[in-house]
Amino acid sequence: MGRWRPPQPKSSPYITQEGYERLNEELKYLWKVKRPEVTQAVKEAAAQGDRSENAEYIYGKKQLREIDRRVRYLSKRLEHIKVVDRAPDDTSRVFFGAWVTLADEEDNKRRYRIVGADEIEPSKGYISIDAPLARQLLKKQVGDEVWLPRSDADELWLEIIAIEY
């Protein structure tokens, strides 16, 4: 089996201000704190002699590769993303950055925030703007309904009951 993998589909270039700051802080931490620590550990491990059987040296080099890969990704990503730091003109409709409260047929409520692909966090209710649910919610307003397919060939209907920015 080869190492080639098909390219990932392009994600939306949008991000919230909080998401941008979090990615920027991660980049600074990796570059200014973590990488120098690991580099020093590798240097000390290399001074011990035979590198071919030196687990600290091998692990440190692997860690450096992972840090460098993440730094490259974050650097490129931060250049190309667009920060959305204000609410849209029409706040009665769902757009990027909105908190949307949905209710199903049994009146169970769920609250989601539409964010960029780099900010997804299901535990907080953050869903990507590229997610099927978010795509259906875009430009809808309070009282509109959206549906989600289920595995049992049934559909789950959800009604928008609140939109906040």
C-alpha angles and dihedrals in degrees: 000000000000129000094239115115126182113255117266115251113263112263124215113279094226127111136167120246091251091051092049092051091049093052091045091051090050090052092049092047093050094046102039103030115016100039095051090048093051092043090055091048091051090048091052092046091050090054090061092075130240106058097187093074098027106114094190091054094046093046092046092052090049090050091050091053091051092048092048091049091052092045091052091049094048093046092052094041094050090053093056106037124097118222114223104201104160137059118256121258092250105053093173090077131063115258137150113313096022124139106223124193114204131188126200130210092281091050093251107156127219127182123206136176119211108226140156125286091258093057103053112141115158094190089063094041094251112150127182120255084232093059117109093241093051091048090055093047097052114112093004122126138208111302095027120121131223130184136216123203116237130208092248093064089259128117130232112218117207127188123209107235101168141015123194135174 
